[in-house]
Amino acid sequence: MKRLVPFFLALIFLVACRRNKVPDGILQRNEMVSVLIDVHLVGGYLFSFAQDSASLVQQSENLKRQKTFLKPGGIHFKQQSDRLEQQVDSVKAQSVKQQADIFYNAVYKKHHTSKTQFEESLRYYSKQPKLLDDMYSQVSLDLEKKQKQEAAILNRKNNTN
């Protein structure tokens, strides 16, 4: 019986260690954190892009209304109108969906993964809330650090001007 105790302890130790091993096809914890950081950066950019797009469309609508009430005689009005219409056409040509596909695919390529593998990994980690919470704490810290670095760069640029 005394010989079986070390055997059972070793077995429990091996099983416990194996439980922490990530299955094949799932991104490792550190890789997943890096991908999540970039995914959230892309999400922020796309939100900003959508806001800018909506603003351009609104400006275009306002300009169209102004054209009906004003009799534009100056070259400045025509140039402003033409430039804004070109921007709106450009925004319409590249929808947020197209931008999202481009940027998310770039993230997957950067991290040598795929959308499917990322989604499977996210599903895997979602089943382990404590681990996912720890990962998102790291994501949050890294994003805050990046934000502070960007703010410092902008402050230096503003101070030099």
Backbone torsions as a table, in degrees:
resi	resn	phi	psi	omega
1	MET	NA	-39.6	179.6
2	LYS	-65.4	-27.1	177.7
3	ARG	-74.2	-25.4	-178.7
4	LEU	-77.6	-27.8	-178.5
5	VAL	-59.1	-50.2	178.3
6	PRO	-62.4	-35.5	178.2
7	PHE	-61.4	-47.3	179.5
8	PHE	-65.8	-39.0	177.1
9	LEU	-62.8	-43.0	177.7
10	ALA	-64.1	-40.3	178.7
11	LEU	-63.6	-45.2	178.3
12	ILE	-62.3	-42.5	179.2
13	PHE	-60.8	-45.6	179.9
14	LEU	-64.3	-41.3	179.2
15	VAL	-66.1	-41.7	179.8
16	ALA	-64.2	-41.4	178.8
17	CYS	-66.1	-39.2	-179.1
18	ARG	-67.0	-32.2	-179.8
19	ARG	-63.2	-29.2	-179.7
20	ASN	-83.5	-7.8	179.7
21	LYS	-76.8	134.8	179.8
22	VAL	-81.3	133.8	179.7
23	PRO	-63.3	159.1	176.2
24	ASP	-59.7	144.1	178.7
25	GLY	86.4	-5.0	178.9
26	ILE	-106.5	134.9	178.6
27	LEU	-64.2	140.0	175.1
28	GLN	-64.3	159.0	-174.9
29	ARG	-52.5	-52.1	-177.5
30	ASN	-64.7	-38.0	177.0
31	GLU	-64.6	-41.7	-179.0
32	MET	-64.2	-40.3	177.7
33	VAL	-61.1	-44.4	179.5
34	SER	-61.9	-43.1	179.1
35	VAL	-65.6	-43.2	179.4
36	LEU	-60.6	-39.6	177.9
37	ILE	-59.6	-50.2	-178.8
38	ASP	-66.4	-37.2	178.3
39	VAL	-62.1	-41.1	179.8
40	HIS	-73.0	-31.5	173.8
41	LEU	-64.5	-43.0	177.2
42	VAL	-62.9	-42.7	178.7
43	GLY	-59.3	-41.2	177.3
44	GLY	-64.8	-42.6	178.0
45	TYR	-62.5	-44.4	-178.6
46	LEU	-64.2	-36.9	176.4
47	PHE	-62.3	-44.5	178.6
48	SER	-63.8	-41.6	178.8
49	PHE	-61.3	-42.9	179.7
50	ALA	-64.9	-40.0	178.5
51	GLN	-63.9	-44.6	178.8
52	ASP	-63.2	-39.5	179.2
53	SER	-63.0	-45.1	178.9
54	ALA	-62.8	-38.9	178.7
55	SER	-64.5	-42.7	178.7
56	LEU	-63.8	-41.9	178.9
57	VAL	-63.1	-41.9	178.4
58	GLN	-63.1	-42.8	178.1
59	GLN	-61.8	-39.8	179.0
60	SER	-63.3	-43.3	178.1
61	GLU	-62.8	-42.1	178.1
62	ASN	-61.9	-41.0	179.8
63	LEU	-64.8	-39.7	177.8
64	LYS	-62.3	-40.7	177.2
65	ARG	-64.4	-40.2	179.5
66	GLN	-63.5	-37.2	179.9
67	LYS	-61.6	-35.0	-178.3
68	THR	-74.4	-27.9	-178.8
69	PHE	-94.2	-28.8	-178.3
70	LEU	-102.8	152.1	172.5
71	LYS	-104.7	89.3	-175.1
72	PRO	-64.6	117.6	179.8
73	GLY	-111.8	-17.9	-174.4
74	GLY	-92.6	155.0	179.3
75	ILE	-67.9	-33.3	-179.1
76	HIS	-59.9	-45.3	-179.4
77	PHE	-61.2	-42.7	-179.6
78	LYS	-65.3	-43.5	179.7
79	GLN	-63.5	-43.7	179.8
80	GLN	-62.5	-43.3	-179.6
81	SER	-63.1	-47.3	-179.1
82	ASP	-63.5	-42.9	-178.5
83	ARG	-63.8	-43.8	-179.2
84	LEU	-66.4	-40.0	178.8
85	GLU	-65.8	-35.6	176.1
86	GLN	-65.2	-41.8	178.8
87	GLN	-63.6	-43.2	-180.0
88	VAL	-63.9	-42.6	177.9
89	ASP	-61.4	-40.2	178.5
90	SER	-63.9	-42.9	179.6
91	VAL	-64.8	-42.2	179.5
92	LYS	-65.3	-33.7	-179.4
93	ALA	-67.6	-35.0	178.7
94	GLN	-114.1	91.9	-179.3
95	SER	-70.2	166.6	178.2
96	VAL	-59.9	-36.9	179.6
97	LYS	-61.6	-44.7	179.2
98	GLN	-64.7	-42.3	177.7
99	GLN	-61.2	-43.3	-179.8
100	ALA	-59.6	-47.3	179.8
101	ASP	-58.2	-43.9	-178.8
102	ILE	-63.2	-49.7	-175.4
103	PHE	-71.3	-42.8	179.0
104	TYR	-64.9	-38.5	176.7
105	ASN	-64.0	-35.2	176.4
106	ALA	-64.8	-39.0	177.7
107	VAL	-63.4	-47.1	-179.5
108	TYR	-62.2	-40.6	179.5
109	LYS	-65.5	-43.3	179.6
110	LYS	-57.5	-38.3	-176.3
111	HIS	-97.5	10.0	177.6
112	HIS	54.0	48.1	178.9
113	THR	-137.8	-172.6	178.6
114	SER	-133.8	167.3	177.7
115	LYS	-59.7	-42.3	-179.4
116	THR	-62.2	-47.1	-179.7
117	GLN	-64.6	-39.9	177.5
118	PHE	-61.6	-47.2	-179.4
119	GLU	-63.8	-39.9	176.9
120	GLU	-64.6	-39.9	178.4
121	SER	-65.5	-42.3	178.9
122	LEU	-63.6	-40.1	176.6
123	ARG	-62.3	-42.8	179.7
124	TYR	-61.6	-49.4	-177.9
125	TYR	-70.9	-26.4	177.9
126	SER	-66.1	-24.5	178.0
127	LYS	-80.0	-4.4	177.7
128	GLN	-125.2	77.5	-171.3
129	PRO	-56.2	-37.2	-179.1
130	LYS	-63.9	-46.2	179.6
131	LEU	-64.7	-44.1	179.0
132	LEU	-63.3	-38.9	177.2
133	ASP	-62.6	-43.2	177.1
134	ASP	-61.8	-41.1	179.5
135	MET	-63.9	-43.9	-179.6
136	TYR	-69.8	-26.8	172.8
137	SER	-62.9	-41.9	178.0
138	GLN	-67.1	-41.4	177.9
139	VAL	-59.1	-46.8	-179.6
140	SER	-60.6	-45.1	178.8
141	LEU	-61.8	-43.7	-179.5
142	ASP	-66.2	-39.6	178.1
143	LEU	-66.6	-39.6	176.6
144	GLU	-62.8	-40.7	178.4
145	LYS	-62.4	-44.3	178.4
146	LYS	-62.6	-39.6	179.3
147	GLN	-63.7	-42.7	178.4
148	LYS	-64.4	-39.1	178.2
149	GLN	-63.9	-43.2	178.2
150	GLU	-64.3	-41.3	178.5
151	ALA	-62.7	-40.0	178.8
152	ALA	-64.5	-41.1	178.2
153	ILE	-63.5	-44.9	178.9
154	LEU	-63.8	-39.5	177.7
155	ASN	-62.5	-42.2	178.3
156	ARG	-63.9	-42.0	178.6
157	LYS	-63.6	-43.7	-179.5
158	ASN	-66.5	-34.8	-179.6
159	ASN	-73.6	-27.7	179.6
160	THR	-81.3	-18.9	-179.4
161	ASN	-86.1	NA	NA
